[in-house]
Amino acid sequence: MHLDDMLDYNKKFVEGKEYEKYATNSIPNKKMVIFTCMESRLVELLHRALNIQNGDVKMVKNAGAIIRKPFDSIMKSILVAIYSLKAEEVTVIGHYDCGMSKVDTKALTETMIEKGIPRETIQTLQHGGIDFDDEFHGFETVEESVIQSVNVIRNHPLLPPYVKVHGMVIDPGTGKVDVITRGE
Ligand SMILES: [Zn+2]
């Protein structure tokens, strides 16, 4: 398992005091929250491409950088970053070639069944009001999706007026960003 490799490495990391160069506190130096996709190509590239160092930003991630409901856990994290951790800017960063673009929810459901979820479990959830299309659909274009996420944040009744909310799309190959909307 990869977990064992990680644990071995971790032991050496701590013993070698490699953490020393990352020392910082929990208030983000750039007073920014970044909300982005869980995309593995961005794990390191996003930081490097935008010159983000340890301690610089609060980072919130989910599949697709999607917020559609004002009180989901992402929005709560953003509000905590603003009120408790002094963030003043929020940047939503979607990316080209995202797995949440045009998700085929029927195929996804079939994959769940193939991988061992009983069909009856899925039917029970659907009868209970869980709409798989709604929950897993993702988006048509990333630009449109970033705008939607930005608008949920900008229009949030608990967002203080001084907070600026920006939207960008990053290329997961080159790290180049395109600004879609800039908070003024
Ligand atoms: Zn993605």
Boltz pocket constraint, residues with backbone or C-beta under 6 A from the ligand:
constraints:
  - pocket:
      binder: B
      contacts: [[A, 37], [A, 38], [A, 39], [A, 62], [A, 63], [A, 64], [A, 65], [A, 95], [A, 97], [A, 98], [A, 99], [A, 100]]
      max_distance: 6.0
